[in-house]
Amino acid sequence: MSKMSTVSGRRSDFKKYLQFFWRSWAIQASWNYERQMNMGFLYGIAPTLNELYPDETNPEQVVQKKEAYERHMAFYNCTPQTSAFVLGLASSMEEQYAADREHFNPDTINAVKTSLMGPLSGVGDSFFQGTVRVIAFGLGISLAQQGSILGPVLAILISLVPAWFVTWYGGKLGYTMGSKYLTKLQSGNLMDQLMYVCGVVGLMVIGAMVAGMVGITTPISFESTGLVLQNIVDGILPQALSLLVTMTMYFLIRKRVSTGWLLLICIVGGIIINALGVLA
């Protein structure tokens, strides 16, 4: 096994916490429809990867750095404020992997990220979007209607203060918790068990996303008999068409079909389904 040479004069933990804090605020700056916040997450963890693989004249480190960059280009979607926790934890895991590449499975990094997306998004969106924002702007609008400049000021402050605390301490907790407990997980088969659990949770998250975000229905019905095809499909398996389309797209992606062709298939397929509905 080749030992990983790390950069001398490593950054302080405080600078790492600043990295997780500031860069999580920009995690949606390059949001895209294919993998959503993946490029923002890579931007957030890039300083850690650059620190772990600093020697660009070393071919082995260059390959390892490219692998790490590609690893964090996977699909990612989570509340920005709680993403700092994931950034901190993923950074700690990357450091563990760089220190012991023989015994650390890098697949666990994305598995843990995937398993955290659903719970942290549920808590984060409910708290920041469903609670804090409603209270902040409800109070702000009330004061603004009375002509008070405190309306918009308080709305912004009430929104920012909780977000600041959660983002800062979330990144710190994720990093320190990872550094503290990942060594313990390496003993025995705990890491394999964690990988299995994360895989199960990740599949549950993806399944929930398919049911909640992919709304594929068929308008086909037959007036002469009163038969509505969608009702029959839902009676057999709700969201069956959404699942079928998702698995078809997954199959095509595995076959390396380009995104342009996938979009064209979706557009043409939608037109055909609607045309069939009209004809029926």
N, C-alpha and C positions, 0 to 999 in steps of 0.2 A: 504494500500500500504506500502510495506517495503521500508524504506529509504536506499539509497545507501551510504555506508560508503566509502569514498575515502581516499587514502593514505595521511598521513600528510606530509607537506613539498613537495608540488607538484613541478615538474620541471618548470624551467623558460621557457618562450616562446622561448627564443633563443635556448635552447636545443631541443625544439620541432622542430624548423625550421631546425636545424642540422639533426635531425632524418629524416625529409621529404627529405632533400637535399641528404644526403649520401645514404640512403636506396633506393631512386628512381633510383640511378645509377646501383644498383644490381637487379633491378626488373625482368630482363630477365635471371638471373643466373639459375633459375630452370624452364625455359620455357618447356611446355609440350603440346602435340597435343590435349589433351582433353579439358583443360581449360586455356591453354596458360600462361598468366602471373599471375594467381591467387595466387600461392604460393609466388611469389615475392611481390605481393601487401600485402599479410598477413604478410610477413617479415617486410614490411615497416610500417605497422600499429600496429604490435605486442607490441612495447613499450607503446603505448597509452592504449591498452587493459590491459596490465599488471599493469599499473598505476591505472586504473579505478577499477580493481578487484584484489587487492593485497593480500587479506586474503585467503590463501589456506586451512586454517582450518575451514573456513565458508562454509558449503555445498551449501548455496544459491549462494554465490559469485562464487564458483567453477562451478556451473551449468550455471550461467550468462556468465562467461568467456568462457566456452566451446561453448555456443551459439554464442558469438561474433566471436570466431575463425572460427566456421563453416560458419557464415554469410559471411566472407571475403574469403572463399574458392570457391566462385562462379566464373563463367567465367569472365575473365578480359583481355583486350588487348588494349593497348594505347601506344603512343609514350613515351619512358622513361622520356624525359625532361619535358613533360607536365603532366606526372603522378604525379609529386610532388604537383601540384594544387589539384588533386583528393585526394591524401593522406591527405593533409591538411584539405580539406573540409570534408572528411569522418571522420577524427579524431575529428573535431569539432562536427559533428553530433553524434558520439559515446559518447562524453562527455555530450551532451544535453540529450541523451537517458538515460545515467546512472544517471543523476540528476533528471529526471522526466519520469520514465518508464511507468507511468499510462497514460500520455497524448501524448507521442511521439511514433509514429509508426515506428518500426525499418525497415520495408520494404522500407521506403523512402530512406534509406542509399544506398542500392543496386540499387534502381530505379534511383537515382541521378548519381551513378557511371556509370550505363549503358547508360544514356542519354548523358553523357559527353564523352564517349569513341569515338564515331564517329566524332564529331566536333573537339575535341582536337587532334585526330589522323590525320585528314585531314589537319589541320593547321600545326601541328608539323612535319609530314612527308614532306609536301611541303616545309616548311621553312628549316628544318635541312638537310633532305636528298636531296631535289630537288634544293635548293638554296645555303645554306651555304657550304655544302660539295663540290658542283661543283666549287664554287668560290675558296674555300680553296685549294683544290687539283689541280685545274687548274693552280693557281699561283704557288703552290708548285712544280708541275711537270716542269713548265717552268723554274724555278730557278734551279731545280735539273739537268735539261738537260745541263745547263751552268756550272755544276760542283759546284754549291754553296750549302753549308751546310744549308743555310737559307731555302731551299726548303721544306724539311720535317718539320723543326722547325715551319715555318710560317703556313704550312698546319695544324699542330696540334693546334697551338695557335688560328688560325682563327676559327677552328671547336669548340674548347673548350670554348672560352670566351662567345659567345652568349648562348651556352648551360648552362654555369655556371650561368649566370644572370637569364635566364628563369627558371631554376630549383630552384634556391634559392628564388627568388621573387614570383614564382608560388606557392611554398609551403606556404610561408608567407601569400600571398593574399588569398589562399584557406582557411587557418585556421582562419585568422582575419575576413574575409568576413562571414564565417560560424558562428563564435561567435557573430557577430554583427547583422546578419539578421535572423538567425534561430528563435530567440525569437519573432521577429515580425511575422514570418510565423506561429508560434504557435497560434496566435490570430485569432479568427474567423475560417473560413474554408479554409484559404490560404494553409495550408499544404496538405489538401485533393486535392485542385486544382493543387498544385505542383506535387503531386503523380500521378494524372491523366495525366498531361502534360508529365511528365517523362516516364510514361508507354507508351504513344503514340510515343514519340521520340525513346524510347528503341526498340519498335517493328519496327520502320522505320530502325533503325540501323541494327537490326538482319535481316530484309528483304534484305537490301542492301548487307550485308555480305553473305547471301545465294546466291544471284545472282552473286556476284563477286568472291566468294571463292569456291563454290561448282560447279564444272564443269562436270555435269553428262549429257552425250549424248548417243545416241544409234547409232551403226554403221549399223543397219539393213536396207537393201535396196533390191530392186527386179529388177534385170537387165532386165528381160523380159518385164516389164511394165515401167521401169524407175522411179519407185516409191521409194522415199527416206523418210523413216519413220520420221526422225528427222525434215525434212522440214514441214511435216504435224503437228507435235507436236508444233514447233515454231510458225506456223500460228495460232494455237488455243490459246496458251499461252506460250510466251517465258520463258525459264528456268523452264518449268513445271516439268520436270523430277528431276531437282535439288530440287525444292520445295517438291515434293513427297517423295524423299529419305530423305530429312531433317525432314519432319514431321513423317516419319516412324521411324527414329532414335529417335526422341523426344518421340514418343509413347513408344518405347522399353525402353528408359531411365526411363520414368515414371513408367514402370513396373519393374524397378530395374534389367534389364538385364545387365550382367557384360560387361565390356569393351572388354574383350577377345572374347566374343560371337559376339559383334558388329563388331569387326575387321574381324572375320571369315565370317560374313554375307556379309560384303563389298567385301572381296576377292573373295568368291564363286560367289556372284552376278556379279562382274566384269567379271569373267571367263565365266559365262553362257551367258552374254550379248554379249561378243566378239565372243563366239562360234556360237551364233545365227547369228551374222553378217557374219561370214565366210560361214555358211551353206546357208544363203540367197543369 
